[in-house]
Amino acid sequence: MTSPEASPEMRDHFAHCIQVLGGPSAASRRMGIDERAIRRFVSGERPVSEALLLDTAKVLRELAALASAAEAQITQALGH
């Protein structure tokens, strides 16, 4: 993405990512962004930038790593 502002489709994708992160409150804590700002990005009041999308991707990767580690612990504990 080369533009400083994301397309409406990427704003919708950002909104989906916020839900994957547990909603605006949880995403706010994970991303270190004010919850009101997240809601403004999702609603379109504020533009979703490439940097915001990259930060979101980083947080999703971290969450995926935590989920994988938790899954491995469960699998090991159950002997599977």
Distance bins in CASP14 RR format, pairs under 12 A and 6 or more apart:
PFRMAT RR
TARGET T0000
AUTHOR 0000-0000-0000
RMODE 2
METHOD distances of the structure
MODEL  1
1 7 0 0 0 0 1 0 0 0 0 0 0
1 9 0 0 0 0 0 1 0 0 0 0 0
1 10 1 0 0 1 0 0 0 0 0 0 0
1 13 0 0 0 0 0 1 0 0 0 0 0
1 48 0 0 0 0 0 1 0 0 0 0 0
1 49 0 0 0 0 1 0 0 0 0 0 0
1 50 1 0 1 0 0 0 0 0 0 0 0
1 51 0 0 0 0 0 1 0 0 0 0 0
1 52 0 0 0 0 0 1 0 0 0 0 0
1 53 1 0 0 1 0 0 0 0 0 0 0
1 54 0 0 0 0 1 0 0 0 0 0 0
1 57 0 0 0 0 0 1 0 0 0 0 0
2 49 0 0 0 0 0 1 0 0 0 0 0
2 50 1 0 0 1 0 0 0 0 0 0 0
3 10 0 0 0 0 1 0 0 0 0 0 0
3 47 0 0 0 0 1 0 0 0 0 0 0
3 48 0 0 0 0 0 1 0 0 0 0 0
3 49 0 0 0 0 1 0 0 0 0 0 0
3 50 1 0 0 1 0 0 0 0 0 0 0
3 51 0 0 0 0 0 1 0 0 0 0 0
3 53 0 0 0 0 0 1 0 0 0 0 0
4 47 1 0 0 1 0 0 0 0 0 0 0
4 48 0 0 0 0 0 1 0 0 0 0 0
4 49 1 0 1 0 0 0 0 0 0 0 0
4 50 1 0 0 1 0 0 0 0 0 0 0
4 51 0 0 0 0 1 0 0 0 0 0 0
4 52 0 0 0 0 0 1 0 0 0 0 0
4 53 0 0 0 0 0 1 0 0 0 0 0
5 11 0 0 0 0 1 0 0 0 0 0 0
5 14 0 0 0 0 0 1 0 0 0 0 0
5 41 0 0 0 0 0 1 0 0 0 0 0
5 44 0 0 0 0 0 1 0 0 0 0 0
5 46 0 0 0 0 1 0 0 0 0 0 0
5 47 1 0 1 0 0 0 0 0 0 0 0
5 48 1 0 0 1 0 0 0 0 0 0 0
5 49 1 0 0 1 0 0 0 0 0 0 0
5 50 0 0 0 0 1 0 0 0 0 0 0
5 51 0 0 0 0 0 1 0 0 0 0 0
5 52 0 0 0 0 1 0 0 0 0 0 0
5 53 0 0 0 0 0 1 0 0 0 0 0
6 12 0 0 0 0 1 0 0 0 0 0 0
6 13 0 0 0 0 1 0 0 0 0 0 0
6 14 1 0 0 1 0 0 0 0 0 0 0
6 15 0 0 0 0 0 1 0 0 0 0 0
6 17 0 0 0 0 0 1 0 0 0 0 0
6 41 0 0 0 0 1 0 0 0 0 0 0
6 44 0 0 0 0 0 1 0 0 0 0 0
6 46 0 0 0 0 0 1 0 0 0 0 0
6 47 1 0 0 1 0 0 0 0 0 0 0
6 48 1 0 1 0 0 0 0 0 0 0 0
6 49 1 0 0 1 0 0 0 0 0 0 0
6 50 1 0 0 1 0 0 0 0 0 0 0
6 51 0 0 0 0 0 1 0 0 0 0 0
6 52 1 0 0 1 0 0 0 0 0 0 0
6 53 1 0 0 1 0 0 0 0 0 0 0
6 54 0 0 0 0 0 1 0 0 0 0 0
6 56 0 0 0 0 0 1 0 0 0 0 0
7 13 0 0 0 0 1 0 0 0 0 0 0
7 14 0 0 0 0 0 1 0 0 0 0 0
7 44 0 0 0 0 0 1 0 0 0 0 0
7 47 0 0 0 0 0 1 0 0 0 0 0
7 48 0 0 0 0 1 0 0 0 0 0 0
7 49 0 0 0 0 0 1 0 0 0 0 0
7 50 0 0 0 0 0 1 0 0 0 0 0
7 53 0 0 0 0 0 1 0 0 0 0 0
8 14 0 0 0 0 0 1 0 0 0 0 0
8 15 0 0 0 0 0 1 0 0 0 0 0
8 42 0 0 0 0 0 1 0 0 0 0 0
8 43 0 0 0 0 0 1 0 0 0 0 0
8 44 0 0 0 0 1 0 0 0 0 0 0
8 47 0 0 0 0 0 1 0 0 0 0 0
8 48 0 0 0 0 1 0 0 0 0 0 0
9 15 0 0 0 0 0 1 0 0 0 0 0
9 16 0 0 0 0 0 1 0 0 0 0 0
9 48 0 0 0 0 0 1 0 0 0 0 0
9 53 0 0 0 0 0 1 0 0 0 0 0
10 16 0 0 0 0 0 1 0 0 0 0 0
10 17 0 0 0 0 1 0 0 0 0 0 0
10 41 0 0 0 0 0 1 0 0 0 0 0
10 42 0 0 0 0 0 1 0 0 0 0 0
10 44 0 0 0 0 0 1 0 0 0 0 0
10 47 0 0 0 0 0 1 0 0 0 0 0
10 48 1 0 1 0 0 0 0 0 0 0 0
10 49 0 0 0 0 1 0 0 0 0 0 0
10 50 0 0 0 0 1 0 0 0 0 0 0
10 52 0 0 0 0 1 0 0 0 0 0 0
10 53 1 0 0 1 0 0 0 0 0 0 0
10 54 0 0 0 0 0 1 0 0 0 0 0
10 56 0 0 0 0 0 1 0 0 0 0 0
10 57 0 0 0 0 0 1 0 0 0 0 0
11 17 0 0 0 0 0 1 0 0 0 0 0
11 18 0 0 0 0 0 1 0 0 0 0 0
11 38 0 0 0 0 0 1 0 0 0 0 0
11 40 0 0 0 0 0 1 0 0 0 0 0
11 41 1 0 0 1 0 0 0 0 0 0 0
11 42 1 0 0 1 0 0 0 0 0 0 0
11 43 0 0 0 0 1 0 0 0 0 0 0
11 44 1 0 0 1 0 0 0 0 0 0 0
11 45 0 0 0 0 0 1 0 0 0 0 0
11 46 0 0 0 0 1 0 0 0 0 0 0
11 47 0 0 0 0 1 0 0 0 0 0 0
11 48 1 0 1 0 0 0 0 0 0 0 0
11 49 0 0 0 0 0 1 0 0 0 0 0
11 52 0 0 0 0 1 0 0 0 0 0 0
11 53 0 0 0 0 1 0 0 0 0 0 0
11 56 0 0 0 0 0 1 0 0 0 0 0
12 18 0 0 0 0 0 1 0 0 0 0 0
12 19 0 0 0 0 0 1 0 0 0 0 0
12 41 0 0 0 0 0 1 0 0 0 0 0
12 42 0 0 0 0 1 0 0 0 0 0 0
12 43 0 0 0 0 0 1 0 0 0 0 0
12 44 0 0 0 0 0 1 0 0 0 0 0
12 48 0 0 0 0 1 0 0 0 0 0 0
12 53 0 0 0 0 0 1 0 0 0 0 0
13 19 0 0 0 0 0 1 0 0 0 0 0
13 20 0 0 0 0 0 1 0 0 0 0 0
13 41 0 0 0 0 0 1 0 0 0 0 0
13 42 0 0 0 0 0 1 0 0 0 0 0
13 48 0 0 0 0 1 0 0 0 0 0 0
13 52 0 0 0 0 0 1 0 0 0 0 0
13 53 0 0 0 0 1 0 0 0 0 0 0
13 56 0 0 0 0 1 0 0 0 0 0 0
13 57 0 0 0 0 0 1 0 0 0 0 0
13 60 0 0 0 0 0 1 0 0 0 0 0
14 20 0 0 0 0 0 1 0 0 0 0 0
14 21 0 0 0 0 0 1 0 0 0 0 0
14 23 0 0 0 0 0 1 0 0 0 0 0
14 24 0 0 0 0 0 1 0 0 0 0 0
14 27 0 0 0 0 1 0 0 0 0 0 0
14 31 0 0 0 0 0 1 0 0 0 0 0
14 33 0 0 0 0 0 1 0 0 0 0 0
14 38 0 0 0 0 1 0 0 0 0 0 0
14 39 0 0 0 0 0 1 0 0 0 0 0
14 40 0 0 0 0 0 1 0 0 0 0 0
14 41 1 0 0 1 0 0 0 0 0 0 0
14 42 1 0 0 1 0 0 0 0 0 0 0
14 43 0 0 0 0 0 1 0 0 0 0 0
14 44 0 0 0 0 1 0 0 0 0 0 0
14 46 0 0 0 0 0 1 0 0 0 0 0
14 47 0 0 0 0 0 1 0 0 0 0 0
14 48 1 0 1 0 0 0 0 0 0 0 0
14 49 0 0 0 0 1 0 0 0 0 0 0
14 50 0 0 0 0 0 1 0 0 0 0 0
14 51 0 0 0 0 0 1 0 0 0 0 0
14 52 1 0 0 1 0 0 0 0 0 0 0
14 53 1 0 0 1 0 0 0 0 0 0 0
14 54 0 0 0 0 0 1 0 0 0 0 0
14 55 0 0 0 0 0 1 0 0 0 0 0
14 56 1 0 0 1 0 0 0 0 0 0 0
14 57 0 0 0 0 0 1 0 0 0 0 0
14 59 0 0 0 0 0 1 0 0 0 0 0
14 60 0 0 0 0 0 1 0 0 0 0 0
15 21 0 0 0 0 0 1 0 0 0 0 0
15 22 0 0 0 0 0 1 0 0 0 0 0
15 23 0 0 0 0 1 0 0 0 0 0 0
15 24 0 0 0 0 1 0 0 0 0 0 0
15 27 0 0 0 0 0 1 0 0 0 0 0
15 38 0 0 0 0 1 0 0 0 0 0 0
15 39 0 0 0 0 1 0 0 0 0 0 0
15 40 0 0 0 0 0 1 0 0 0 0 0
15 41 0 0 0 0 1 0 0 0 0 0 0
15 42 1 0 1 0 0 0 0 0 0 0 0
15 43 0 0 0 0 1 0 0 0 0 0 0
15 44 0 0 0 0 1 0 0 0 0 0 0
15 48 0 0 0 0 1 0 0 0 0 0 0
15 53 0 0 0 0 0 1 0 0 0 0 0
15 56 0 0 0 0 0 1 0 0 0 0 0
16 22 0 0 0 0 0 1 0 0 0 0 0
16 23 0 0 0 0 0 1 0 0 0 0 0
16 27 0 0 0 0 0 1 0 0 0 0 0
16 42 0 0 0 0 1 0 0 0 0 0 0
16 48 0 0 0 0 0 1 0 0 0 0 0
16 53 0 0 0 0 0 1 0 0 0 0 0
16 56 0 0 0 0 0 1 0 0 0 0 0
16 60 0 0 0 0 0 1 0 0 0 0 0
17 23 0 0 0 0 1 0 0 0 0 0 0
17 24 0 0 0 0 0 1 0 0 0 0 0
17 26 0 0 0 0 0 1 0 0 0 0 0
17 27 1 0 0 1 0 0 0 0 0 0 0
17 30 0 0 0 0 0 1 0 0 0 0 0
17 31 0 0 0 0 0 1 0 0 0 0 0
17 38 0 0 0 0 0 1 0 0 0 0 0
17 41 0 0 0 0 0 1 0 0 0 0 0
17 42 0 0 0 0 1 0 0 0 0 0 0
17 48 0 0 0 0 0 1 0 0 0 0 0
17 52 0 0 0 0 0 1 0 0 0 0 0
17 53 0 0 0 0 1 0 0 0 0 0 0
17 54 0 0 0 0 0 1 0 0 0 0 0
17 55 0 0 0 0 0 1 0 0 0 0 0
17 56 1 0 1 0 0 0 0 0 0 0 0
17 57 0 0 0 0 1 0 0 0 0 0 0
17 58 0 0 0 0 0 1 0 0 0 0 0
17 59 0 0 0 0 1 0 0 0 0 0 0
17 60 1 0 0 1 0 0 0 0 0 0 0
17 61 0 0 0 0 0 1 0 0 0 0 0
17 63 0 0 0 0 0 1 0 0 0 0 0
17 64 0 0 0 0 0 1 0 0 0 0 0
18 24 1 0 1 0 0 0 0 0 0 0 0
18 25 0 0 0 0 1 0 0 0 0 0 0
18 26 0 0 0 0 1 0 0 0 0 0 0
18 27 1 0 1 0 0 0 0 0 0 0 0
18 28 0 0 0 0 1 0 0 0 0 0 0
18 29 0 0 0 0 0 1 0 0 0 0 0
18 30 0 0 0 0 1 0 0 0 0 0 0
18 31 0 0 0 0 1 0 0 0 0 0 0
18 33 0 0 0 0 0 1 0 0 0 0 0
18 35 0 0 0 0 0 1 0 0 0 0 0
18 37 0 0 0 0 0 1 0 0 0 0 0
18 38 1 0 0 1 0 0 0 0 0 0 0
18 39 0 0 0 0 1 0 0 0 0 0 0
18 40 0 0 0 0 0 1 0 0 0 0 0
18 41 0 0 0 0 1 0 0 0 0 0 0
18 42 1 0 0 1 0 0 0 0 0 0 0
18 43 0 0 0 0 0 1 0 0 0 0 0
18 48 0 0 0 0 0 1 0 0 0 0 0
18 52 0 0 0 0 0 1 0 0 0 0 0
18 53 0 0 0 0 0 1 0 0 0 0 0
18 56 1 0 0 1 0 0 0 0 0 0 0
18 59 0 0 0 0 0 1 0 0 0 0 0
18 60 0 0 0 0 0 1 0 0 0 0 0
19 25 0 0 0 0 0 1 0 0 0 0 0
19 26 0 0 0 0 1 0 0 0 0 0 0
19 27 0 0 0 0 1 0 0 0 0 0 0
19 38 0 0 0 0 0 1 0 0 0 0 0
19 42 0 0 0 0 1 0 0 0 0 0 0
19 56 0 0 0 0 0 1 0 0 0 0 0
19 60 0 0 0 0 0 1 0 0 0 0 0
20 26 0 0 0 0 1 0 0 0 0 0 0
20 27 0 0 0 0 1 0 0 0 0 0 0
20 30 0 0 0 0 0 1 0 0 0 0 0
20 56 0 0 0 0 1 0 0 0 0 0 0
20 57 0 0 0 0 0 1 0 0 0 0 0
20 59 0 0 0 0 1 0 0 0 0 0 0
20 60 1 0 0 1 0 0 0 0 0 0 0
20 61 0 0 0 0 0 1 0 0 0 0 0
20 63 1 0 0 1 0 0 0 0 0 0 0
20 64 0 0 0 0 1 0 0 0 0 0 0
20 67 0 0 0 0 0 1 0 0 0 0 0
21 27 1 0 1 0 0 0 0 0 0 0 0
21 28 0 0 0 0 1 0 0 0 0 0 0
21 29 0 0 0 0 1 0 0 0 0 0 0
21 30 1 0 1 0 0 0 0 0 0 0 0
21 31 1 0 0 1 0 0 0 0 0 0 0
21 32 0 0 0 0 0 1 0 0 0 0 0
21 33 0 0 0 0 0 1 0 0 0 0 0
21 35 0 0 0 0 0 1 0 0 0 0 0
21 38 0 0 0 0 1 0 0 0 0 0 0
21 42 0 0 0 0 0 1 0 0 0 0 0
21 55 0 0 0 0 0 1 0 0 0 0 0
21 56 0 0 0 0 1 0 0 0 0 0 0
21 57 0 0 0 0 0 1 0 0 0 0 0
21 58 0 0 0 0 0 1 0 0 0 0 0
21 59 1 0 0 1 0 0 0 0 0 0 0
21 60 1 0 0 1 0 0 0 0 0 0 0
21 61 0 0 0 0 0 1 0 0 0 0 0
21 62 0 0 0 0 0 1 0 0 0 0 0
21 63 1 0 0 1 0 0 0 0 0 0 0
21 64 0 0 0 0 0 1 0 0 0 0 0
21 66 0 0 0 0 0 1 0 0 0 0 0
21 67 0 0 0 0 0 1 0 0 0 0 0
22 28 0 0 0 0 0 1 0 0 0 0 0
22 29 0 0 0 0 1 0 0 0 0 0 0
22 30 0 0 0 0 1 0 0 0 0 0 0
22 31 0 0 0 0 0 1 0 0 0 0 0
22 35 0 0 0 0 0 1 0 0 0 0 0
22 38 0 0 0 0 0 1 0 0 0 0 0
22 59 0 0 0 0 0 1 0 0 0 0 0
22 60 0 0 0 0 0 1 0 0 0 0 0
22 63 0 0 0 0 1 0 0 0 0 0 0
23 29 0 0 0 0 0 1 0 0 0 0 0
23 30 0 0 0 0 1 0 0 0 0 0 0
23 31 0 0 0 0 0 1 0 0 0 0 0
23 35 0 0 0 0 1 0 0 0 0 0 0
23 38 0 0 0 0 1 0 0 0 0 0 0
23 39 0 0 0 0 1 0 0 0 0 0 0
23 42 0 0 0 0 1 0 0 0 0 0 0
24 30 0 0 0 0 0 1 0 0 0 0 0
24 31 0 0 0 0 0 1 0 0 0 0 0
24 32 0 0 0 0 0 1 0 0 0 0 0
24 33 0 0 0 0 1 0 0 0 0 0 0
24 34 0 0 0 0 1 0 0 0 0 0 0
24 35 1 0 1 0 0 0 0 0 0 0 0
24 36 0 0 0 0 1 0 0 0 0 0 0
24 37 0 0 0 0 1 0 0 0 0 0 0
24 38 1 0 1 0 0 0 0 0 0 0 0
24 39 1 0 1 0 0 0 0 0 0 0 0
24 40 0 0 0 0 0 1 0 0 0 0 0
24 41 0 0 0 0 1 0 0 0 0 0 0
24 42 1 0 0 1 0 0 0 0 0 0 0
24 43 0 0 0 0 0 1 0 0 0 0 0
25 31 0 0 0 0 0 1 0 0 0 0 0
25 32 0 0 0 0 0 1 0 0 0 0 0
25 33 0 0 0 0 0 1 0 0 0 0 0
25 34 0 0 0 0 0 1 0 0 0 0 0
25 35 1 0 1 0 0 0 0 0 0 0 0
25 36 0 0 0 0 0 1 0 0 0 0 0
25 38 0 0 0 0 1 0 0 0 0 0 0
25 39 0 0 0 0 1 0 0 0 0 0 0
26 32 0 0 0 0 0 1 0 0 0 0 0
26 33 0 0 0 0 0 1 0 0 0 0 0
26 35 0 0 0 0 1 0 0 0 0 0 0
26 38 0 0 0 0 0 1 0 0 0 0 0
26 59 0 0 0 0 0 1 0 0 0 0 0
26 63 0 0 0 0 1 0 0 0 0 0 0
27 33 1 0 0 1 0 0 0 0 0 0 0
27 34 0 0 0 0 0 1 0 0 0 0 0
27 35 1 0 0 1 0 0 0 0 0 0 0
27 37 0 0 0 0 0 1 0 0 0 0 0
27 38 1 0 1 0 0 0 0 0 0 0 0
27 39 0 0 0 0 1 0 0 0 0 0 0
27 41 0 0 0 0 1 0 0 0 0 0 0
27 42 0 0 0 0 1 0 0 0 0 0 0
27 52 0 0 0 0 0 1 0 0 0 0 0
27 55 0 0 0 0 0 1 0 0 0 0 0
27 56 0 0 0 0 1 0 0 0 0 0 0
27 59 1 0 0 1 0 0 0 0 0 0 0
27 60 0 0 0 0 0 1 0 0 0 0 0
27 63 0 0 0 0 0 1 0 0 0 0 0
28 34 1 0 0 1 0 0 0 0 0 0 0
28 35 1 1 0 0 0 0 0 0 0 0 0
28 36 0 0 0 0 1 0 0 0 0 0 0
28 37 0 0 0 0 1 0 0 0 0 0 0
28 38 1 0 1 0 0 0 0 0 0 0 0
28 39 0 0 0 0 1 0 0 0 0 0 0
28 40 0 0 0 0 0 1 0 0 0 0 0
28 41 0 0 0 0 0 1 0 0 0 0 0
28 42 0 0 0 0 0 1 0 0 0 0 0
28 59 0 0 0 0 0 1 0 0 0 0 0
29 35 0 0 0 0 1 0 0 0 0 0 0
29 38 0 0 0 0 0 1 0 0 0 0 0
29 59 0 0 0 0 0 1 0 0 0 0 0
29 63 0 0 0 0 0 1 0 0 0 0 0
30 38 0 0 0 0 0 1 0 0 0 0 0
30 55 0 0 0 0 0 1 0 0 0 0 0
30 56 0 0 0 0 1 0 0 0 0 0 0
30 58 0 0 0 0 0 1 0 0 0 0 0
30 59 1 0 1 0 0 0 0 0 0 0 0
30 60 0 0 0 0 1 0 0 0 0 0 0
30 61 0 0 0 0 0 1 0 0 0 0 0
30 62 1 0 0 1 0 0 0 0 0 0 0
30 63 1 0 0 1 0 0 0 0 0 0 0
30 66 0 0 0 0 0 1 0 0 0 0 0
31 37 0 0 0 0 1 0 0 0 0 0 0
31 38 1 0 0 1 0 0 0 0 0 0 0
31 41 0 0 0 0 0 1 0 0 0 0 0
31 51 0 0 0 0 0 1 0 0 0 0 0
31 52 0 0 0 0 1 0 0 0 0 0 0
31 53 0 0 0 0 0 1 0 0 0 0 0
31 54 0 0 0 0 0 1 0 0 0 0 0
31 55 1 0 0 1 0 0 0 0 0 0 0
31 56 1 0 0 1 0 0 0 0 0 0 0
31 57 0 0 0 0 0 1 0 0 0 0 0
31 58 0 0 0 0 1 0 0 0 0 0 0
31 59 1 0 1 0 0 0 0 0 0 0 0
31 60 0 0 0 0 0 1 0 0 0 0 0
31 62 0 0 0 0 0 1 0 0 0 0 0
31 63 0 0 0 0 0 1 0 0 0 0 0
32 38 0 0 0 0 1 0 0 0 0 0 0
32 52 0 0 0 0 0 1 0 0 0 0 0
32 55 0 0 0 0 1 0 0 0 0 0 0
32 56 0 0 0 0 0 1 0 0 0 0 0
32 58 0 0 0 0 0 1 0 0 0 0 0
32 59 0 0 0 0 1 0 0 0 0 0 0
33 39 0 0 0 0 0 1 0 0 0 0 0
33 40 0 0 0 0 0 1 0 0 0 0 0
33 41 0 0 0 0 1 0 0 0 0 0 0
33 42 0 0 0 0 0 1 0 0 0 0 0
33 46 0 0 0 0 0 1 0 0 0 0 0
33 48 0 0 0 0 0 1 0 0 0 0 0
33 51 0 0 0 0 0 1 0 0 0 0 0
33 52 0 0 0 0 1 0 0 0 0 0 0
33 55 0 0 0 0 1 0 0 0 0 0 0
33 56 0 0 0 0 1 0 0 0 0 0 0
33 59 0 0 0 0 1 0 0 0 0 0 0
34 40 0 0 0 0 1 0 0 0 0 0 0
34 41 0 0 0 0 0 1 0 0 0 0 0
34 46 0 0 0 0 0 1 0 0 0 0 0
35 41 0 0 0 0 0 1 0 0 0 0 0
35 42 0 0 0 0 0 1 0 0 0 0 0
36 42 0 0 0 0 0 1 0 0 0 0 0
36 43 0 0 0 0 0 1 0 0 0 0 0
36 45 0 0 0 0 1 0 0 0 0 0 0
36 46 0 0 0 0 1 0 0 0 0 0 0
37 43 0 0 0 0 0 1 0 0 0 0 0
37 44 0 0 0 0 0 1 0 0 0 0 0
37 45 0 0 0 0 1 0 0 0 0 0 0
37 46 1 0 0 1 0 0 0 0 0 0 0
37 47 0 0 0 0 0 1 0 0 0 0 0
37 48 0 0 0 0 0 1 0 0 0 0 0
37 49 0 0 0 0 0 1 0 0 0 0 0
37 52 0 0 0 0 1 0 0 0 0 0 0
38 44 0 0 0 0 0 1 0 0 0 0 0
38 45 0 0 0 0 0 1 0 0 0 0 0
38 46 0 0 0 0 1 0 0 0 0 0 0
38 48 0 0 0 0 0 1 0 0 0 0 0
38 52 0 0 0 0 1 0 0 0 0 0 0
38 55 0 0 0 0 0 1 0 0 0 0 0
38 56 0 0 0 0 1 0 0 0 0 0 0
38 59 0 0 0 0 0 1 0 0 0 0 0
39 45 0 0 0 0 1 0 0 0 0 0 0
39 46 0 0 0 0 1 0 0 0 0 0 0
40 46 1 0 1 0 0 0 0 0 0 0 0
40 47 0 0 0 0 1 0 0 0 0 0 0
40 48 0 0 0 0 1 0 0 0 0 0 0
40 52 0 0 0 0 0 1 0 0 0 0 0
41 47 1 0 0 1 0 0 0 0 0 0 0
41 48 1 0 1 0 0 0 0 0 0 0 0
41 49 0 0 0 0 1 0 0 0 0 0 0
41 51 0 0 0 0 0 1 0 0 0 0 0
41 52 1 0 0 1 0 0 0 0 0 0 0
41 53 0 0 0 0 0 1 0 0 0 0 0
41 55 0 0 0 0 0 1 0 0 0 0 0
41 56 0 0 0 0 1 0 0 0 0 0 0
42 48 0 0 0 0 1 0 0 0 0 0 0
42 52 0 0 0 0 0 1 0 0 0 0 0
42 56 0 0 0 0 0 1 0 0 0 0 0
46 52 0 0 0 0 1 0 0 0 0 0 0
47 53 0 0 0 0 0 1 0 0 0 0 0
48 54 0 0 0 0 0 1 0 0 0 0 0
48 55 0 0 0 0 0 1 0 0 0 0 0
48 56 0 0 0 0 1 0 0 0 0 0 0
49 55 0 0 0 0 1 0 0 0 0 0 0
49 56 0 0 0 0 0 1 0 0 0 0 0
50 56 0 0 0 0 0 1 0 0 0 0 0
50 57 0 0 0 0 0 1 0 0 0 0 0
51 57 0 0 0 0 0 1 0 0 0 0 0
51 58 0 0 0 0 0 1 0 0 0 0 0
52 58 0 0 0 0 0 1 0 0 0 0 0
52 59 0 0 0 0 0 1 0 0 0 0 0
53 59 0 0 0 0 0 1 0 0 0 0 0
53 60 0 0 0 0 0 1 0 0 0 0 0
54 60 0 0 0 0 0 1 0 0 0 0 0
54 61 0 0 0 0 0 1 0 0 0 0 0
55 61 0 0 0 0 0 1 0 0 0 0 0
55 62 0 0 0 0 0 1 0 0 0 0 0
56 62 0 0 0 0 0 1 0 0 0 0 0
56 63 0 0 0 0 0 1 0 0 0 0 0
57 63 0 0 0 0 0 1 0 0 0 0 0
57 64 0 0 0 0 0 1 0 0 0 0 0
58 64 0 0 0 0 0 1 0 0 0 0 0
58 65 0 0 0 0 0 1 0 0 0 0 0
59 65 0 0 0 0 0 1 0 0 0 0 0
59 66 0 0 0 0 0 1 0 0 0 0 0
60 66 0 0 0 0 0 1 0 0 0 0 0
60 67 0 0 0 0 0 1 0 0 0 0 0
61 67 0 0 0 0 0 1 0 0 0 0 0
61 68 0 0 0 0 0 1 0 0 0 0 0
62 68 0 0 0 0 0 1 0 0 0 0 0
62 69 0 0 0 0 0 1 0 0 0 0 0
63 69 0 0 0 0 0 1 0 0 0 0 0
63 70 0 0 0 0 0 1 0 0 0 0 0
64 70 0 0 0 0 0 1 0 0 0 0 0
64 71 0 0 0 0 0 1 0 0 0 0 0
65 71 0 0 0 0 0 1 0 0 0 0 0
65 72 0 0 0 0 0 1 0 0 0 0 0
66 72 0 0 0 0 0 1 0 0 0 0 0
66 73 0 0 0 0 0 1 0 0 0 0 0
67 73 0 0 0 0 0 1 0 0 0 0 0
67 74 0 0 0 0 0 1 0 0 0 0 0
68 74 0 0 0 0 0 1 0 0 0 0 0
68 75 0 0 0 0 0 1 0 0 0 0 0
69 75 0 0 0 0 0 1 0 0 0 0 0
69 76 0 0 0 0 0 1 0 0 0 0 0
70 76 0 0 0 0 0 1 0 0 0 0 0
70 77 0 0 0 0 0 1 0 0 0 0 0
71 77 0 0 0 0 0 1 0 0 0 0 0
71 78 0 0 0 0 0 1 0 0 0 0 0
71 80 0 0 0 0 0 1 0 0 0 0 0
72 78 0 0 0 0 0 1 0 0 0 0 0
72 79 0 0 0 0 0 1 0 0 0 0 0
72 80 0 0 0 0 0 1 0 0 0 0 0
73 79 0 0 0 0 0 1 0 0 0 0 0
73 80 0 0 0 0 0 1 0 0 0 0 0
74 80 0 0 0 0 1 0 0 0 0 0 0
END
